[in-house]
Amino acid sequence: MESIFDVIPLEHFVLLSLLLFCIGMAGVLLRRNMIVVFMSIELMLNAVNLLAVAFSSYRGDPGGQVFVFFVMVVAAAEVALGLGILVMIYRNVKSVDINALHQLKW
């Protein structure tokens, strides 16, 4: 049985991962809403995960897929912690704008 990695060349996965990573990087650098920044960071992590799975499948080594599993666990913990911090910031500042964080100074 053929897998998708046998049909689609590796270069396509690299280009797709590069595109997703660049979109995520643009979201982190250009947007000021913290929710959008968190989503952009997740998009960047997913781009790296896609690339790791593609290389792992092409090499026939499951080590990359195990690495992706651990990255997803860390990303889930990051989201839980980040959203908790975001809720606390919203309670204090009444905004999720990154520029409004200067009000949290001592």
C-alpha positions in Angstrom: 0.0 0.0 0.0 1.3 3.4 -1.0 1.5 6.2 1.5 1.1 9.8 0.8 4.8 10.3 1.3 5.5 7.9 -1.6 3.4 10.0 -4.0 4.2 13.5 -3.0 7.9 14.6 -3.3 9.7 15.8 -0.2 10.3 19.2 -1.7 6.5 19.9 -1.6 6.5 19.2 2.2 9.5 21.5 2.7 7.8 24.3 0.7 4.5 23.9 2.6 6.3 23.9 5.9 8.3 27.0 4.9 5.1 28.8 3.9 3.3 27.9 7.1 6.3 28.9 9.2 6.6 32.3 7.4 2.8 32.9 7.9 3.2 32.2 11.6 6.3 34.4 11.9 4.5 37.2 10.2 1.6 36.8 12.6 4.0 37.0 15.6 5.9 40.0 14.3 3.0 42.1 12.9 -0.1 41.4 15.0 -0.7 42.9 18.5 -3.5 40.7 19.7 -2.1 38.1 22.0 -4.6 35.4 20.9 -3.4 35.8 17.3 0.2 35.7 18.5 -0.5 32.4 20.3 -2.2 31.0 17.2 0.8 32.1 15.1 3.2 30.3 17.4 1.1 27.2 17.2 1.2 27.5 13.4 5.0 27.7 13.5 5.2 24.6 15.7 2.9 22.7 13.4 5.0 23.6 10.4 8.1 22.2 12.1 6.0 19.1 13.1 5.0 18.6 9.5 8.5 18.8 8.3 9.7 16.4 11.0 7.1 13.8 10.1 7.9 14.1 6.4 11.6 13.6 6.9 10.9 10.8 9.3 8.7 9.0 6.8 11.1 9.4 3.9 14.0 8.0 6.0 11.9 5.2 7.4 12.9 6.2 11.0 10.1 6.7 13.5 12.3 8.9 15.7 11.0 12.0 14.1 7.4 11.0 14.7 8.1 10.4 18.4 9.8 13.8 18.6 6.6 15.3 17.1 4.5 13.7 19.8 6.7 15.3 22.5 6.5 18.7 20.7 2.7 18.4 20.7 2.7 17.7 24.4 4.8 20.7 25.1 2.7 22.8 22.8 -0.5 21.8 24.6 1.1 22.7 28.0 2.2 26.0 26.5 -1.3 26.8 25.3 -2.8 25.9 28.7 -0.3 28.1 30.5 -0.5 30.9 28.0 -4.3 31.0 28.0 -4.2 31.1 31.8 -1.8 34.0 31.8 -4.0 35.7 29.1 -7.1 35.4 31.2 -5.3 37.0 34.2 -3.9 39.8 32.0 -7.4 40.5 30.6 -8.8 40.7 34.1 -6.3 43.3 35.1 -6.0 45.4 31.9 -9.4 44.6 30.2 -7.6 44.1 26.9 -5.6 41.4 25.0 -3.6 44.0 23.1 0.2 43.5 23.6 0.7 47.3 23.7 -1.6 47.5 26.8 0.8 45.5 28.8 2.8 48.6 29.9 0.0 49.1 32.5 1.3 46.1 34.4 4.5 47.8 35.4 5.1 48.3 39.1 
